[in-house]
Structure formats: C-alpha cells, structure tokens
Amino acid sequence: MKTFVVLVVLGHVSQHASGVVVSEGVESVLLPCEVPWSDVTKVVWSLIGSNPSTVHQHQDEDEPYLQNQHFIRRTSMSADALTTGDFSLTLKEPSLSDSGLYTCTVYRYGFKMSWTTDHLQVTVSQHSSGVSVFEGVESVLLPCQVSWFPDVTKVVWSRFGSNPSTVHQYQDYDEPRFQNQHYSRRTSMSDYAMITGDFSLTLKEPRLSDSGLYTCTVYKNEFEMRRITVRLQVIEVPPLVVLLVVLLVVLLVVVIAVYLWYNTITVSRVEVKEGVWFIKLPFKTHVQLPEDATVEWSRCAPEPMKVHEYRNGGNYLVRQDEVYCDRTKMEKEPLKTRDLSLSVRNPCFRDSGSYICTVHKNREILTQKVVRLRVKVVREVVEVWKLAESVTLPFKTRARLPGDATVEWSTNMMIHVFKNGRDRPEDQNHSYRGRTKMKENPLQTGDLSLTLINLTERDFGVYVCTVRRDEDIIWIREVLLRVKERGWFGF
C-alpha cells in the first residue's frame, strides 16, 4: 500500500535540481519516473494547476479518454511499464503552455499518498531568427510556424520601436484597421493559418526602412501562447552588383531560350471550384506519335502519384493510385488524334497540384506537358433569422470518400468531430456539446452537413469543414453563417 511520487519541472533555459530542461521545437521530451516495486496497478501523470489535471493514465494500457485534451495524441508510456517499473512519460512537441509542475503517481491496489510542494513558475525564452534580403525584391517571408494549438483566436505581427507597433493582425481574417499605415496593402498571411499553424508573414516590396525586429505573437483568447522574433535586414544593392545581376540575367535568359528551343515542355494552368462534375487537363500536340507509344499522366507535386496510363491501344490502370480510381478518362485513340487530354471527375481540394503527361517509347521521351491544377475552396453563404432555433451548414459531395477519413467542423475552435465511424463529443469545444449533429454514415452518403441548434449571437461567422486522412487534407469547404437582413415592413 505504498505510493511513489516523482516531481518533474518542464521548463526552458534555467537549471533546477529536479527539473528537465528542453528547448521549444524539439520532437519530444522524456519525463523520468522509475520505481523498484512490483504489483503496481495504475500510474497517473498530472500537471498541477491544469483542469482536468490528468496528463496521462496507464492501467494495463494507455487510457486517453481520461486525459486533458491539451495533451491528446502527444503522450505515451512503455507498453510493459507495469512489468519493468519504468513509468517515464514521453511528451511530443513540448511548447510554452506545457511548462509547469508534473507529478507521477504510482498506485498499488487503489491506495496513494499525497505530497504537496510549492509551484514553480518557469519562463520560456523567445525564439529568434534572422532574415536578410536585398532591396527591390518582390517580397520576403518572415517565418512563424508553430505546432497547432486548439482555440487559437488571434495572431499579431508587431515591430519593435514603431508607433503604432502592429504590422499585421489576423483574427479569422486579416484586420488592416489595426495596422501601421507604413505597411498598408503590403502584408498578408495564409487563409488557412489557423488550420495549418503556419503564421508566416509575407511582406511585399521590402524597403531599407523596413529593417528591424519583428515579433509574431499567438493568442488563445487573451492569453499569450507563443512568441517568435525575427530580425529583418533589408540591404541596399551596390551599383556594380546591379550591373552584374543584369548581365547574369541576360545571359541566363539566352541560355534558357536556347535550351527551350530544343527541349520545349509547355505548361498550362487550370482553375476550377470544388463541386463541378469534372475538369480536363489539356494536352494537344503536333508531334507525330507511333501507335505503340505509351502515354503516362502523373502527379509530381505536392506528392508523386500515378494518375492514368494508356498503352497497347487501351487504358492500363494496374499502377493507378487509389485516389484516382474510377475518376479518370482519356479520349478515344489519343495517339491517332494527338489529343492526350485527361478528364478527372469530381475534382476536390486534394487534387490541386502539378501534373505531367509523358509520351515515350523504349525509354525515349517523345513529348511532355505540365498542367498546374488549382481546385479552389467553395464558400457558401447561409442566412437565418437571429432568433432561429437551428440551422444546417451544407456540405454534400459526389466523390467517394475513404471510410477511415476524419471530418472536422471548426471556426477558431473545434465545433464537431466525426472519426472512426462515430461522433466524438470529447474532441469538441464544450460550448457546442449537445448542440451539433451530423447525419448517419456521412462518409458513405457524401452528406457532411452539420446541424447547429439553440443558436446564439456568437455562432455567426465562418465555419470550415475539413476532411482529412491522417495528415492528408482531402476536402475543405467554407460556410459563412450570417443574420438574415429584414426587408420592407420588417419582413
């Protein structure tokens, strides 16, 4: 009936006798906890001051349903911990908000012994990086990439010493009214920054006066979650360097022109919106093609995939990636007509990328073409009366969705999660529990619509539905929910 408590302080920079020091950005950190006893029945890791306090619980196996959602999918223990007595905890991607006092409590037959201690506040030093760029370039990127935090509400880029200090503010969308006018219409962030965790800032036409220290601050409500500093140095280009650059550019243009004259690969761009029935990747050539040539359509970016293959007078789809199964088609007798265009049914966000069509015979390339496809995210607008009891955020697709995909509805917080064939209320923000509903078998029916009941004023805004498989985003759909304006005579 003994209990052993190991105290571990997770911090940064400063040294402590019973602490573990780790830098933000590392892959993981190990919090040690080893005891010599047998007959241990349960181990609980907790963080003093958090609610709920449980970081990880192990009883025959890991029990993630009992842990604080801030640590979900980030903690693990050895599978044979109860046998070896090594109850050390691995915490992935440690961040500023993880700093604090951790306890490892070991139970034998349900009995434990408490031990109190003073709380230790650990500060984390700020990251700093430098970016140098010549004046006159089109733009410069100030990096700010962090692990995703749930319920991030605001990101502010500021510059030390300027007044006002705000360079760019992002809160669901860009908010230029808070911006220093020196940076007006010269800054931008990704539209999906809150989803990807990439809060990097693009600064157009950097000037000598832009040199200085910039800070990227990430907030959850009004609490600061992360701060990253970037020192930007804009360098004036010497006249001699300008002349040399011009000469090199001219020489490079001549070399490229000569190369392309003999090795021409044409590039086309295609843009469509999600929801269309099909798109065509165009490729018509004037090159005479032998009947026994092979035509291969492949996707080369962002990841390589085999899309479609035509050989020996027919389609050869044995090596086709499952993503494109039953979705591709070529014209009849393409080698005779020299129309090698490829049709793709039900294009989705994941289909965006660079495609290359290669015609070859006996390893000799006869002709090639690159097509860059962009499938734009659709934003639907739903209007309801302010006092409406419920509303449905629509999202229907004809595409065949994988049965192991995850569906997430979110704003700046998690609204609804469908995973492993069921709704997961434990993953959604507490203010939406009991107020959201999806139809049965959404992945089979293609109806991913979300019904929201008991509307409040805070429910109006932009909702994003993301369909992902592991880390691969398949679909993204946006829905803007707003109050319906009253017409004449109040109707």
C-alpha positions, 0 to 999 in steps of 0.5 A: 500500500505504498505510493511513489511520487516523482516531481518533474519541472518542464521548463526552458533555459534555467537549471533546477535540481529536479527539473528537465530542461528542453528547448521549444521545437524539439520532437519530444521530451522524456519525463523520468519516473522509475520505481523498484516495486512490483504489483503496481496497478495504475500510474497517473501523470498530472500537471498541477494547476491544469483542469482536468489535471490528468496528463496521462493514465496507464492501467494495463494500457494507455487510457486517453479518454481520461486525459486533458485534451491539451495533451491528446495524441502527444503522450505515451508510456512503455507498453510493459511499464507495469512489468519493468517499473519504468513509468517515464512519460514521453511528451511530443512537441513540448511548447510554452503552455506545457511548462509547469509542475508534473507529478507521477503517481504510482498506485498499488491496489487503489491506495496513494499518498499525497505530497504537496510542494510549492509551484514553480513558475518557469519562463520560456525564452523567445525564439529568434531568427534572422532574415536578410534580403536585398532591396527591390525584391518582390517580397520576403517571408518572415517565418512563424510556424508553430505546432497547432494549438486548439482555440487559437483566436488571434495572431499579431505581427508587431515591430519593435520601436514603431508607433503604432507597433502592429504590422499585421493582425489576423483574427479569422481574417486579416484586420488592416484597421489595426495596422501601421499605415507604413505597411498598408496593402503590403502584408498578408498571411495564409487563409488557412493559418489557423488550420495549418499553424503556419503564421508566416508573414509575407511582406511585399516590396521590402524597403531599407526602412523596413529593417528591424525586429519583428515579433509574431505573437499567438493568442488563445483568447487573451492569453499569450501562447507563443512568441517568435522574433525575427530580425529583418535586414533589408540591404541596399544593392551596390551599383556594380552588383546591379550591373552584374545581376543584369548581365547574369540575367541576360545571359541566363535568359539566352541560355534558357531560350536556347535550351527551350528551343530544343527541349520545349515542355509547355505548361498550362494552368487550370482553375476550377471550384470544388463541386463541378462534375469534372475538369480536363487537363489539356494536352494537344500536340503536333508531334507525330506519335507511333501507335505503340507509344505509351502515354503516362499522366502523373502527379509530381507535386505536392506528392508523386502519384500515378494518375492514368496510363494508356498503352497497347491501344487501351487504358492500363490502370494496374499502377493507378493510385487509389485516389484516382480510381474510377475518376479518370478518362482519356479520349478515344485513340489519343495517339491517332488524334494527338489529343492526350487530354485527361478528364478527372471527375469530381475534382476536390481540394486534394487534387490541386497540384502539378501534373505531367503527361509523358509520351515515350517509347523504349525509354525515349521521351517523345513529348511532355506537358505540365498542367498546374491544377488549382481546385479552389475552396467553395464558400457558401453563404447561409442566412437565418433569422437571429432568433432561429432555433437551428440551422444546417451548414451544407456540405454534400459531395459526389466523390467517394470518400475513404471510410477511415477519413476524419471530418472536422467542423471548426471556426477558431475552435473545434465545433464537431468531430466525426472519426472512426465511424462515430461522433466524438463529443470529447474532441469538441469545444464544450460550448457546442456539446449537445448542440451539433449533429451530423447525419448517419454514415456521412462518409458513405452518403457524401452528406457532411452537413452539420446541424447547429441548434439553440443558436446564439449571437456568437455562432455567426461567422465562418465555419470550415469543414475539413476532411482529412486522412491522417495528415492528408487534407482531402476536402475543405469547404467554407460556410459563412453563417450570417443574420438574415437582413429584414426587408420592407415592413420588417419582413 
